[in-house]
Amino acid sequence: MFDAQSPAELDAILKSDGEIRALYQRHQELDRQVIDAELGVKPVDDTTLARLKREKLRAKDRLTRLCGSAAGS
């Protein structure tokens, strides 16, 4: 997500919209939690890991919709 944007473009997007910024930060936190769980750094059960992955996907989907609608404005 946001791989096509330069760091400056990403920074501008995040500064321009508080909802996108908060959702992006939440997605990043969930990503860290999922990676830690998969590597065994933070032991979690399978149900919790599945919940984290679903929540991360929902955040990504919401970001995609928000950024798509912002680009169309």
ChimeraX commands (.cxc) that place a marker at each C-alpha (Angstrom):
marker #1 position 0.00,0.00,0.00 radius 0.5
marker #1 position 1.29,3.45,-0.94 radius 0.5
marker #1 position 4.24,1.74,-2.68 radius 0.5
marker #1 position 3.74,3.88,-5.80 radius 0.5
marker #1 position 4.04,7.14,-3.83 radius 0.5
marker #1 position 7.31,8.80,-3.03 radius 0.5
marker #1 position 7.99,9.53,0.65 radius 0.5
marker #1 position 7.13,13.19,-0.01 radius 0.5
marker #1 position 3.79,12.26,-1.61 radius 0.5
marker #1 position 2.95,9.89,1.23 radius 0.5
marker #1 position 3.82,12.58,3.77 radius 0.5
marker #1 position 1.54,15.06,1.96 radius 0.5
marker #1 position -1.34,12.57,1.92 radius 0.5
marker #1 position -0.94,11.80,5.62 radius 0.5
marker #1 position -0.70,15.48,6.56 radius 0.5
marker #1 position -3.73,16.45,4.48 radius 0.5
marker #1 position -6.23,14.06,6.05 radius 0.5
marker #1 position -6.44,13.14,9.72 radius 0.5
marker #1 position -8.66,10.12,9.10 radius 0.5
marker #1 position -6.25,8.68,6.55 radius 0.5
marker #1 position -3.30,9.38,8.86 radius 0.5
marker #1 position -4.95,7.63,11.83 radius 0.5
marker #1 position -6.00,4.66,9.70 radius 0.5
marker #1 position -2.52,4.41,8.14 radius 0.5
marker #1 position -0.91,4.42,11.59 radius 0.5
marker #1 position -3.35,1.75,12.79 radius 0.5
marker #1 position -2.56,-0.38,9.73 radius 0.5
marker #1 position 1.17,-0.03,10.40 radius 0.5
marker #1 position 0.70,-1.07,14.06 radius 0.5
marker #1 position -1.38,-4.09,13.04 radius 0.5
marker #1 position 1.28,-5.02,10.48 radius 0.5
marker #1 position 3.95,-4.97,13.20 radius 0.5
marker #1 position 1.76,-7.11,15.47 radius 0.5
marker #1 position 1.10,-9.67,12.74 radius 0.5
marker #1 position 4.79,-9.88,11.82 radius 0.5
marker #1 position 5.80,-10.25,15.48 radius 0.5
marker #1 position 3.22,-12.99,15.96 radius 0.5
marker #1 position 4.31,-14.86,12.82 radius 0.5
marker #1 position 7.97,-14.67,13.85 radius 0.5
marker #1 position 7.17,-15.84,17.36 radius 0.5
marker #1 position 8.38,-12.58,18.93 radius 0.5
marker #1 position 4.93,-12.02,20.38 radius 0.5
marker #1 position 3.19,-15.32,21.00 radius 0.5
marker #1 position -0.51,-15.22,20.18 radius 0.5
marker #1 position -3.04,-17.92,19.53 radius 0.5
marker #1 position -4.36,-18.68,16.05 radius 0.5
marker #1 position -7.69,-16.97,16.73 radius 0.5
marker #1 position -6.00,-13.73,17.76 radius 0.5
marker #1 position -3.66,-13.83,14.78 radius 0.5
marker #1 position -6.60,-14.34,12.42 radius 0.5
marker #1 position -8.43,-11.40,14.05 radius 0.5
marker #1 position -5.37,-9.16,13.66 radius 0.5
marker #1 position -5.06,-10.10,9.99 radius 0.5
marker #1 position -8.76,-9.40,9.36 radius 0.5
marker #1 position -8.53,-6.03,11.09 radius 0.5
marker #1 position -5.40,-5.15,9.10 radius 0.5
marker #1 position -7.16,-6.07,5.85 radius 0.5
marker #1 position -10.20,-3.96,6.78 radius 0.5
marker #1 position -7.90,-1.00,7.48 radius 0.5
marker #1 position -6.16,-1.48,4.13 radius 0.5
marker #1 position -9.47,-1.72,2.27 radius 0.5
marker #1 position -10.73,1.45,3.99 radius 0.5
marker #1 position -7.49,3.29,3.15 radius 0.5
marker #1 position -7.78,2.22,-0.47 radius 0.5
marker #1 position -11.35,3.54,-0.65 radius 0.5
marker #1 position -10.47,6.81,1.10 radius 0.5
marker #1 position -7.44,7.47,-1.05 radius 0.5
marker #1 position -9.35,6.60,-4.20 radius 0.5
marker #1 position -12.15,9.00,-3.34 radius 0.5
marker #1 position -9.64,11.70,-2.33 radius 0.5
marker #1 position -7.87,11.35,-5.68 radius 0.5
marker #1 position -11.15,11.72,-7.52 radius 0.5
marker #1 position -12.00,15.00,-5.75 radius 0.5
marker link #1:1,2 radius 0.2
marker link #1:2,3 radius 0.2
marker link #1:3,4 radius 0.2
marker link #1:4,5 radius 0.2
marker link #1:5,6 radius 0.2
marker link #1:6,7 radius 0.2
marker link #1:7,8 radius 0.2
marker link #1:8,9 radius 0.2
marker link #1:9,10 radius 0.2
marker link #1:10,11 radius 0.2
marker link #1:11,12 radius 0.2
marker link #1:12,13 radius 0.2
marker link #1:13,14 radius 0.2
marker link #1:14,15 radius 0.2
marker link #1:15,16 radius 0.2
marker link #1:16,17 radius 0.2
marker link #1:17,18 radius 0.2
marker link #1:18,19 radius 0.2
marker link #1:19,20 radius 0.2
marker link #1:20,21 radius 0.2
marker link #1:21,22 radius 0.2
marker link #1:22,23 radius 0.2
marker link #1:23,24 radius 0.2
marker link #1:24,25 radius 0.2
marker link #1:25,26 radius 0.2
marker link #1:26,27 radius 0.2
marker link #1:27,28 radius 0.2
marker link #1:28,29 radius 0.2
marker link #1:29,30 radius 0.2
marker link #1:30,31 radius 0.2
marker link #1:31,32 radius 0.2
marker link #1:32,33 radius 0.2
marker link #1:33,34 radius 0.2
marker link #1:34,35 radius 0.2
marker link #1:35,36 radius 0.2
marker link #1:36,37 radius 0.2
marker link #1:37,38 radius 0.2
marker link #1:38,39 radius 0.2
marker link #1:39,40 radius 0.2
marker link #1:40,41 radius 0.2
marker link #1:41,42 radius 0.2
marker link #1:42,43 radius 0.2
marker link #1:43,44 radius 0.2
marker link #1:44,45 radius 0.2
marker link #1:45,46 radius 0.2
marker link #1:46,47 radius 0.2
marker link #1:47,48 radius 0.2
marker link #1:48,49 radius 0.2
marker link #1:49,50 radius 0.2
marker link #1:50,51 radius 0.2
marker link #1:51,52 radius 0.2
marker link #1:52,53 radius 0.2
marker link #1:53,54 radius 0.2
marker link #1:54,55 radius 0.2
marker link #1:55,56 radius 0.2
marker link #1:56,57 radius 0.2
marker link #1:57,58 radius 0.2
marker link #1:58,59 radius 0.2
marker link #1:59,60 radius 0.2
marker link #1:60,61 radius 0.2
marker link #1:61,62 radius 0.2
marker link #1:62,63 radius 0.2
marker link #1:63,64 radius 0.2
marker link #1:64,65 radius 0.2
marker link #1:65,66 radius 0.2
marker link #1:66,67 radius 0.2
marker link #1:67,68 radius 0.2
marker link #1:68,69 radius 0.2
marker link #1:69,70 radius 0.2
marker link #1:70,71 radius 0.2
marker link #1:71,72 radius 0.2
marker link #1:72,73 radius 0.2
view
